[in-house]
């Protein structure tokens, strides 16, 4: 009965948590070409506490107000462990709970 619109542009977002800044962008793909539609950079203070990192990420997310459902996250640092997971569509609360269980696997 319902079909996906063929002219609909695919959007993807990226969050890069670096050693000096948090960078967030959203891009729209149209026929294989990407155009950056939203972008934010928030510098991290020298203390780099978990609270200041959380605040920088929140401020950047508030600034760009992402529409994308496909989000890629990049973390840097010697203690970072990277795992790719796929989850079904769920609420923020369900996602937070499921990430806890996914992290326990490693």
C-alpha positions in Angstrom: 0.0 0.0 0.0 2.7 2.5 0.9 6.0 2.8 -0.9 9.1 4.7 -0.1 9.5 7.9 -2.1 12.2 7.3 -4.7 13.3 11.0 -4.8 13.9 11.0 -1.0 17.4 12.0 -0.1 19.2 9.7 2.3 20.7 11.5 5.3 23.6 10.2 7.4 25.2 11.8 10.5 28.7 11.5 12.0 29.9 12.3 15.5 33.6 12.5 16.0 34.9 12.6 19.6 38.5 13.7 19.3 41.1 14.6 21.8 40.5 18.4 21.4 37.0 18.8 20.0 33.7 17.1 19.3 32.6 17.4 15.7 29.2 16.6 14.4 27.9 16.7 10.8 24.9 15.6 8.8 25.0 15.0 5.1 22.4 14.3 2.5 23.2 11.8 -0.3 21.7 12.4 -3.7 22.7 10.1 -6.6 25.9 9.1 -4.9 27.0 12.7 -4.0 27.0 13.9 -0.4 26.3 17.5 0.6 27.0 18.6 4.2 23.7 20.1 5.5 24.6 20.6 9.2 27.9 21.0 11.1 29.1 21.9 14.6 32.4 21.9 16.4 32.7 22.2 20.2 36.2 22.5 21.6 37.0 20.4 24.7 38.4 22.1 27.8 41.9 21.1 28.9 40.5 19.0 31.9 38.6 16.7 29.5 36.4 15.4 32.3 33.5 13.1 31.5 31.2 15.9 32.5 32.8 18.4 30.1 32.8 15.8 27.3 29.1 15.2 27.9 28.4 18.9 27.8 30.3 19.4 24.6 28.5 16.5 22.9 25.1 17.8 24.1 25.8 21.4 23.0 26.9 20.2 19.5 23.8 18.0 19.2 21.5 20.8 20.3 23.2 23.1 17.7 22.7 20.8 14.7 19.4 19.1 15.6 20.0 15.9 13.6 17.3 14.5 11.4 19.3 11.4 10.3 18.5 8.0 11.6 21.8 6.6 10.4 24.5 7.9 12.7 28.2 6.9 12.7 30.3 7.6 15.8 34.1 7.9 16.0 36.1 7.8 19.2 39.8 8.3 19.5 42.2 7.3 22.3 44.3 4.4 23.5 41.5 2.9 25.6 38.8 3.0 22.9 37.3 -0.3 21.8 35.2 -0.3 18.7 32.3 -2.7 17.9 29.7 -2.4 15.2 26.2 -3.3 16.2 22.8 -3.2 14.4 19.7 -2.5 16.4 16.0 -2.5 15.5 14.2 0.8 15.6 13.5 1.7 19.2 12.9 4.6 21.6 15.8 6.5 23.2 15.1 4.7 26.5 15.2 1.3 24.9 18.4 2.1 23.0 20.1 3.2 26.3 19.1 0.0 28.0 20.2 -2.2 25.0 23.6 -0.5 24.7 24.3 -1.4 28.3 23.7 -5.1 27.5 25.7 -4.9 24.3 28.7 -3.3 26.1 28.6 -6.1 28.7 29.4 -8.6 25.9 32.9 -7.1 25.6 
